[in-house]
């Protein structure tokens, strides 16, 4: 297990995820741009998942359902957070599309996990 942690295909995505995530999140915070910050977090998460997959900690075929579950949860919860924060006045077509996307991602993740069980 320890020898897998020092391979280039593990270390490189973790290092790049840290650099890209920190840079984009900091730039988004400085420019008051939450979208850029979210892109930084998403890129870091995807690169971390890529590095973790090569360590052998996650069973083969289970990393995609994990990614779909995280993004599906964000797509479902984010419009509610924006509504409660007062950023949006009501539910629009875009929030409806986001909700449907979240439901599709979570459903796909559940089906893939059931398939790889």
N, C-alpha and C positions, 0 to 999 in steps of 0.2 A: 504494500500500500504506500509506504513512504517513498519508494523509488518512482511511483507514478506521479507524485507531487512535484518532482524536480524536472519533469520533461518539458521541452519547449512548447509543445501543444497544450500544456496546462498553464504554464507560467505566463506565456505571451497573452492569451485572452484575459487573464486576470489583471495583468499589468496594463494592457490597453483599455480594459473596461474601467479601471480606476482612473487612468489619465483622461479618457474621453468623458466619462461621467462627471468627474470633478470640474473639468474645463467648461463643459456646456452648462452644468448646473450653476457655476459661478458667473458665467456670462449672462445667463438668464436671470439670475438674481440681481446683477448689477444693472441690467437694462429693464428691469421689472417686466420680464417676459416669461410667464409660467410655462408657455409652450416649449421654449428652448430648454428650460429646466427639466421638463418631462421627457423630452427627447434624450437628454443626457442620462436621466435615470433609466429609461428604457434601453438605451444602447449599452449602458453598464450592466444591466440585468441580463441582457441577451449574451453579452460576452462572458459574464460570470458563469452563466448556465453552460456555455460552450466549454469553458475550462473545467467546470465541475464534472461534466459528462465524461471527459477524457480521464478523470481520476478513477473512475469505476465506482464512485459512491452512489450513483443513480443507475438503476437497472436499465439495460438497453431497451429503448423504445418508450421510456417513461419521461424523458425530458421535454418532449413536445407537449404532452398533456399538462405538465406543470406550467409551462410558458402560457399555454392557452387559458389555463385556470386563472393565472395572475392577471393577464390582460383582459379576460372576460369579466373578472371581478371589478377591475378598474373601470371598464366601460359601463358597468351597471351602477356602480356607486358614485362615480364622478359627477354625473348630472344632478343627483340628489344633493351632493355636497354643495355644488354651485347654487342650487335653488335655495338651500337653507342659509347660505352665506349672503344671499341677496344679489349675486352676480347676474342671475337671469330672473326674469319676472314670471315666466310660466313655462310649461313644457312645450317645446317646439318640435318641428320635424327632425331637427338635428339630434335632439335628445332621444326621440323615438328611434331613430336609426342607431344611435349609440346603444340603446337598450336592447334592440334586436341583435346587434352585433355581439353584445355581451352574452346574451342567451345562447346564440349560436356557438360562440367560443366555449362556453361552459358545457354545453351539450356535446360538442365534438370532443372535448377533453374527457368527459365521462365515458363516451363510447370508445375512445382510444384506450383508456385505462382498463375498461372491461375487456377489450380485445387482447391486451397484453397481460392479463391476469394470469 
